Structures are given as structure tokens and as C-alpha cells.
Amino acid sequence: MKAAVLKSFGSPLMIENAPDPALGTGEVIVDVVATRVLSYMNEVFSGERNYALDLPIIPGPGGIGRVRAIGPDATKLSIGDWVFCDPTVRSRDDVVAPDIALQGLTAAGPGGMRLQQHFRHGSYAEQMRVPTENVKRLGAINSEEASQWCALGTALVPYGGFLAANLQAGETVLVSGATGNFGSAAVSVALAMGAACVVTPGRNEKILADLVRRFGTRVKPVRLTGNEDDDREAMKRAAGGPIDCVFDIMPPSVSTSVVRAAIMTVRAYGRVVLMGGVGMAGGPGLELPYPWLMRNCISIHGVWMYPPDAATRLIGLVRAGLLRLDEYATTDFDLDHVNEAVAHAAANGGPFKLTVIRP
């Protein structure tokens, strides 16, 4: 099969003929039709992000495709089914605290690296081998729709955060990082889950206005000034009442004071979800006042990715018309132009934009 291979950090991906994946028990082979390119994949491939990758590797986290072959433990899947390939691979011998690898992207700890040794190759190829439980049926779609269905991979991240925080219909949410790719997805997901109001702080007034245009008056934009105390009060005023849940997905480059200003808007007994990158590039950690956390009974949820059933539940929101994938504008590349796709994704990583490779 044709595949894009990363042989060393800092070098371009090489298009090669790689061995077809071999099917084993507990596995499914999928013909990849479309797969997204993360806006920061250039930083992964350069080594700047210091992701745990055992090279050489076929990169690519998840994707949309059709089932080519199934193992004996698959009782619902059929050859030819349209599916989403969930990249979050979990070890099967510890359901309480499984090791995790993101197939084709990175791994967490020694156990995750062991997983990566087997489920190592991702979706920048004509075929990929996926754990059976990571193959989620989409129902009937056509090939042209596959690119937009790649948006599932973006929306799943904030969906996992809101599931961890037990977000309820009618609650008020604040999305810290709402003007980014994952943050704007968090706005759409929170509304799809029934949030009454989503406060969207940011400095890009054009993007803030676009969020209101897309989703209406349930979105409450706040232009940040950089003054922590003033911004916190402005966010509280915009909510028009208690903020039940704060979701943070700020990138590593953002100051901790910006993140803290948003977090400390949450009401007493409220929940905070941390899914961003603060501190990952060095610098000071996030300091929150112990007395404020304790006396206000604040729940802090650190969340990496999402639970195993999240993809199926999110597909249900799409099928119900509550989450619209047609919000996303897609730009497609074939596999021969994978390096151009990586460069395009880096330059066009804004809200509701998808760069897609179609092997």
C-alpha cells in the first residue's frame, strides 16, 4: 500500500510502498478514505512538540474509512461499513487505569509506548489496522461527505471534557480558548449538549462575532484586555448569572494569568475542565488559590481525550441534527501531497477549518 512515512524529526514525510497491515484477533483493517491534518502537525514532525514517537512511523491520528477485514470478535461490523477510526488506543488488561497511545501521533509513558509498538501506524496511508473497539460505525454516508466527518476527531476532544464535567442541559459554560480550532468546536459541542449560554472570551473580535453569527444569542462574546481582574469581571457580567462549568483549551503559548482569569469565574460548587497546553512549553505553572478552591468546593477535572463510548455518542448528536459538521470548510489533498497538506494546516488552523488527506 502507499503510505507517508516519518523517518526522522525535522525531515519531510516520504511517500513509500509499505506492507499491507496484517489482521489479528481483536483488530480491524480499514481502507482510509479521509483523515484530518492537525494544525500543529508540523511542530510534531519537526520535533518541536517533543511527542513520543518511535520512528519510523506512518503518522495520522484517526480518520474516516470503510471496513476491509474484521476479526472473529467483531459481531456488529460488516465489510464495507463506513466507520470512524478512534485514535485513542487503550491497553486491555487494566480497565481502571489503562495505558494510552494516540495511534499515529504520540503515547503516554512506558505502557503507552508498548502499545505504540503494535498499534503504531496511523492513517496517512491507504489502509490502517485499528483495535476492534476503536472502530465506530457511522451509518450510510458517501465518499464526498467523508472529509467533513473528519471533524469528529476535533469535536471529540471537548466532548470528552464536558462528559467528565457532567455538563447538564440548561447550564452556563465558559470556553477559555473559544477562538481556536478546538475551542470553537467546544462552543458548538456545548450548545449541542444543551448549554443555555456559552461565554466566549478572546481577543479576535472577528472570530467572536462569527461565533455569534453561527450560533446566535446563546453565545456571549467577551473581548479580553489582558488585565486579569478586569477580564474576570467582564466574563462574569457577560454570563448574566452563575457560570457552572469552565472549559480551558488554551495553547502552550498563552500566559497562565489569562487561563486563571477564566477559571476563577466559575461559581461555588462549579466544575473546571483542563484540556489545554499551559506549562507544556516551560515557564510557570498554573497557580490557583488554595482557599478559593477549598471554600468554594471547586472541582478540577484534568482530561486527556475522552471515554471509549464518546465517539458513538457524538455520532448520535450529529445524526440527531444537534451538532452540525457542515460548519467546517474542508481543503483536501491526496497522499502524494501530504507535505503540502501539513504546511496548509499550519497556515489555516482557525475555527471550523479542516485540512484533509484523502489516500
N, C-alpha and C positions, 0 to 999 in steps of 0.2 A: 504494500500500500504506500501511497505518497504521504509524507509527514514532514512537519517543520521541527527541526531538532536544535536545541540549545546545547552547544558543546562546551562553551566556556563563557564566564561572565565577561561582558564587555564586547562580545563578538556578535555579529548578526546571526539570526536564525538561518539554518541551512535546510534547503528542500532536498530530501533524500527518499529513496525507496527503503522503507523499514519493514521488518517482518510483520505479517498479519498477527493480531493478538490471538492467543490460543485460549479456548474456552475451558474453564474448570467448574467444578461444583460450587454453587453459590455465586456464580458470575453470569453476566450477560454481555454479549457483543453487540455494539450499536454502530450503525452507519451514521456518521456525523453529517448533518445537513447544515447546521448553523451554530456558531459559537462566538460569544462576545469577546472583545479585547478590552480589558480593564484600562482605564486612563493612565494608570501608573505602571503598566507592564514594562515600559521602557526602563523604569527605575529598578524593577525586579531583574530584568535581563542584564542591566549594567552592573549589578551587584550593590547598587546604592542602598537598596532596602534591606540587604542582608538576609534575604529569605532563605530558609533551609531547603536547599535543592541539591540532590545528589546527581551530578551531571555525568554523562549526557542525559538529556531528558526531552521528551516531547511535551511541551507545556500546554496550558489551556485548561481553565477551571470550568468544568461542566459544559453543557450545551444541549441542543435540540437535535434529535435524530430518529431513526427508525430501527426497531429491533431486528438484528440479523440472526442471532442464535441465542438460545436460552438453555440453562442447566436444568437438571431434574428436580430442583427445589422450587422452580417457578411454576405456579399454578394459575395465575391470572394473566400473565403476559402471553402474547402471541407474536409470531414472526410478522413483521410489517407494522406493528403498533408504533404510533408516534409517541415519543417519550421525552421527558426532561431528565438529563443525567445530573444528579446532585453530586457536586464535587466533595462534599463533606463526608469523608470516609472514616468510620469509627471501628475500633477493634471490637471483636465479637465475644471476647472472653471476660469482659468486665462491663456490665451494663450500667453500673453505678457511676464509675469514673473512667469511661473509655478513653484510650489514646485516640488522637485525631490527626489526620492528614488531609490537606486540601489537594485533591488529585490534580496534578499538573501545575501546582502553584507553590506550596510550602508544607511544612509539618511542624508539629509542636512536640518538642522533647525527644528523647531516645526512642520511646514507643512509637511516636508518630513517624520517625524516620524509618523504623522497621516496617510500618505499614507502607510507606512510600517505596520501599524496595520492591514491593509486589504491585500495588496499585499506583505505579509511578507515572505512567504516561497519560497525558491529558488529551484534549480534544482538538488540537491543531494537527489533525490527521484525518484520513478518510474513515478510519474505524477506531473505536476505543473499547477497552474492557472495563466494566463497571460492576461493583458489587450488586447483587440482585436487589437488595433493599434500597439501593440508591437510584433505581430506575422507576420513574413515576409516570404513569400513563396520562397523556394529555387529552385523549379523545380525538375526534376527527379534526385535522387541520390540513391545509395544503402547503406545498413547498414554499410558496411566496410568504406565507404567514410565519414561517419558522424563524425569520430574523427578529420579528417583534417579540416572539415568545422567549427570546433570549433575555428579555427584560426581567423574567422571573428571577434570574440569578442576582440582579440588583435589588429587587423588591424583597427578596427573601431575607436579606440581612436585617433591615429594620423590622420586618415582620417577626423575626426571632427575638429581637429586643422587646417588642411590645408584648409578645407572648410571655416572656419572662417576667414582665411587669404586670401581667394580668390586666391589660388595658380593657376597660369596660365601655360599652356604648354610652354616650352622653357625657363622657369625661372631657376635661380640657388638657391638652397636650402642648408642650413647648418643644420644638425641634431645634436644637443647637447645631448649626451647620446646614440649615434648610436651603441655602443657595447652591449647595454642591450636588454632585450626581447621586450619592447615596442619601443625602439629606432631603433632597426634593422627592426622592422615592419614599422616604419616611413620611412626608406630608401626605402623599397620595394613599399610602397604606393606612395611616392613622384614620383618615377620613373614610376609607373603605371599611374599616373595622367599627365605624360608628362614632368616632370622636365628634363632640359637639362643636369644638373650637380647636384650632391649631395655631399657636403663636409661632411666627417665623421671623426670628431676628437675623439681621445680616447687614452688610454694607453696600451690596449691589442693588440699588433701587430698581433697576430694570428687571432683574430676576424676581425681586419681591413682588413687583407689580404683575409679572407674568404668572406667578403662583395664584394671585387673586383672580386674574383673568381665567385661569384654567379651572379653579375650584370654587370660586365665589366667596361670599362673605364669611364663611366659616374659617377662612384663613385671615389671620390678624398680623400684618407685617409690622416690624419694628426696625427702624434704621439705627444701627449701633454707632456710637460716638467714640468708643474706646475708653470712656470713663466707667469704671466697674460699677460704682454705686448708682450713677445716673442711668446706666443701661439696665440695671436690675429693676429699678423702679419703673422705667418705661415699659419693660416687658410685663410687669405685673399689671400696669394700667391697661395695656392692650388686651390682656386676658379678660378683663371685666369681671373677675371673680377668682376663686382659688384655682391654682394650677395643680392638677392631680399627678401628672407624670412629666418629667423632663427626660428627653432622649438626646444624648450627645453623640455626634458622629464627626466631630471636628478633626481635621488632619493634623499630622505631627508638627506642622509649621506654626500652628496657632498658639498664642500666649495662653498660659494657664489662667490668667485673670479673666479672659473672655469666657472660658469654659466655666469658671467658678461663678461668674455673674449670672449665667443662665441656670446653673444647678441650684443656686440658693434662692431662686424664685419659687421653688416647689412648696406646697402647703405642708403644714404639720400632718404627719402620718402619710405623706406622699412618697412617691417612688421615683428613683433616678436610675436611668439605664446608661451605662458607659460602654460604647462600642467604637470610640474614636481612636486617635493615634497619639494623644498627648503624652509627651515624655519618651516616645519611641526613638526620637532622633537626638536624645540627650537633653540637657537642660533641667530645670527644676521640675519636681513632681507636683501633682495637684494637691494643694493644701486646703482642707475643709475644716472648719472649727468643730472640735470635738463636742463642746457644749451644745452647739446648734444641732448637730446630728443626734445627740442623745436626748435632749429635752424635747425635740420635735418629732422623735420617733421616725426618722427618715430611713427608708430602705434603699440601699445602694445595690444595684444589680450589675456586676461586670458580666458581659455577654459576648462570647465569641461564636458567631454563626447562629444556629437555630436547631430546634429539636428534630428528630428523624421524621416526624409526621408533618412538619411545617409545609413542605413543598406541595403535598397533596391538598392540604387545607387552603393554601394560597391559590392553587389552581381552581379550587372551588369558588373563591372570591371572584376570580376572573370570569369563570363560566356563569356566575350569577349576575354579571354586569356591574359589580361593585368596584372592581379595580380594572381600569382601562389600560391595556397595553398599547392602544393606538395613540396614546400621548407621546410615545417615543418615536423620534425620527432616526431611521437607520441608514448607515452607509456601509455597503457590502464590498468585500474584497474576496478574490479567490485565494487559494492556498499559495499559489506561486508569488503572490504579492503580500505575503504575511508581514514583511518588514515595513512596507509602506502602511499597512494597517496599524501596526504598533505606533508609528510616527503620527498617523492621523488621530488615533485615540488620545495620544498625549496632548495634541493641539486642540482637540474638540471634546473635552471631558465634562462639559457642562450639564445642566439639568435636562433630563429627558432626551439625551443623545446616546446612541448606541453605535459603536463600531463593531462590525460583524465579519467574521471569516466564514465563508461557505466552501468547505472542502469538496 
